Amino acid sequence: MSRTPIHVMVWGENIHERHNERVRAIYPRGMHRTIADAIASHLGADVNVRTATLEEPEHGLADEVLQTTDVLSWWGHAAHDRVDDAVVEKVHRRVLGGMGLLLLHSSQGSKILARLLGTSGSVRWRDVGEREVVWTVSPSHPIAEGVPNPFVIPQQEMYGEFFDIPQPDELVFISSFAGGEVFRSGCCFTRGRGRIFYFSPGHEFYPVYHQAEVQRVLANAVRWAAFGQRRQQAPFQSEKKPMGWFTEPLATAPEA
């Protein structure tokens, strides 16, 4: 019997790719399409992948789209402030209900990260195209499956600590940089029934999403994040109860 595929929505601003020649040369069809193609290539018939961008009505994330999405991948940078608050609230509710969410690179500054984690997501940063080494610190985690430890990204924007996020539920990767900084680059969270994975590599000026190791991480993360949506539990309903509805029997003292 065939298994129902994971429905993945890959969302991207698609601003840098349209307005910056350097970025367009690396991602001529947009970063979102490169990410979508990578997930589809690695997971094959196990996924159904769609894409959406900022400029579409409701940013391509209308109610009917979100209701049929198991995992949402989110890349934002230049236009965090242009994301409609109503869309952020809809995504927030869907994550609490079980939809998985991948937050990529500069999405650490997005409204949806702040809404779900309650912090600013601010980092130290420097963009001089230096080497990043990604170290696996949880080798048994499903997101680390088949990922070399470590792997090297030849050129990348430096993100360094302090990273203003809550303590991750699980830390899968940390990164070190040529300048000596370190960074929690692969962080897992649970909010409500939804699983969230933040993965920092992916600056638009470098071909990071073309790299095989990065693509493997994204594919693994989709499988992991889809778990919450596929539990298919009925949402919790509050229920008014009168006093005395539960009475614990008193223990009877044993006879002497």
Phi, psi and omega in degrees: 000130182287148181268141177297130182291156173283126180269114186248132172247121178259113183253136177216152177297318183060038177261307180303319183296331181271338188240355182234118184297323180298317180288319181298327178295328181275320184233073185297335178257006180099146177300322182300323180286325176296316178296315180298316180297322180295315180297316180295321180294318183284325187255348172055231184290352180283352181227154168237113190249130174238167177230156176210157182224168185303319189282351179287157174305133184055028181057025181075012185237053176294165183307313183294332177288311181296325181293339179251022178249125176274321181222131177249126174258135190230120173236119177221158179201294190280343190225039176306321185287346180270355177283125185296133180300327179294324177291319177302316180295322178294318178295318178304312180297321180293322177296314178301329180277353175129351179292135176282154182221125171255121178254120190247134174047245187285005169293355173299340178259012186280160176296323185289325175296314180299322181294320183277323185259341176078016180228173185281336185072013183292150183221166162277146181209157177202132181242092175232014176069044183266169182289139172241131175251122183259118184253134175276123179251356176224076188296339179273357181288141180303329181290338180271357184299126177075008181264123179301146179233113355273177166232156188248132170256113189301320180223133183197157171287136178281128166245130183228163178287146016272137176257117187277081174225161172295163175304123180298147172297321177217137176250119185259320182228146164234153181239149172236152186234163184299333179278359178101351181286157172235161184204140174283094193265351178221099191237135179251139176223157169237131175229119187062233177262003186263144176259136182236135175232123174259129179228120192277327181301140177143034177292143189294338183280355186229151186279046187297319184283357171271351186280133188300319182294321179293317178299322178296319178299315182296317179296316178299320182294325177298313179301315182295315186288337182289346186302315183299319181293328188268002175288336175053044176271144175294140179299146179293133178246130176292149186217123179285135179231138177285161173302142175085007182291336178232122177233118180280126179299139177284140178293136179268127181293135179297146178291145180291000000 
